Amino acid sequence: MPREKSPTTSTPRRRSPRQAAEAVSTPALTFSQFVGPEQRAALIAEAAFFRAEKRSFAPGHEVEDWLAAETEVDAKLMHAVESGPQV
């Protein structure tokens, strides 16, 4: 049984062009349009307090609590913005 030979010259594959980010016409909604920085910081502080309370305020985890609370609050705010107003 003869073995198939691979081609000696390779044909370069061309990729289809990608759309530029500007070409996509989706409005960029952010929660900063609806919640001010002071209100966001207050929500984060409250969430960080509850995280610290769950571990009996053990020291050494303040930054970890703040960053986790920040991620949690931002996710909830983005979800609220994406789901639209509740009527």
Secondary structure, 3 states (H helix, E strand, C coil): CCCCCCCCCCCCCCCCCCCCCCCCCCCCCCHHHCCCHHHHHHHHHHHHHHHHHHCCCCCCCHHHHHHHHHHHHHHHHHHHHHHCCCC
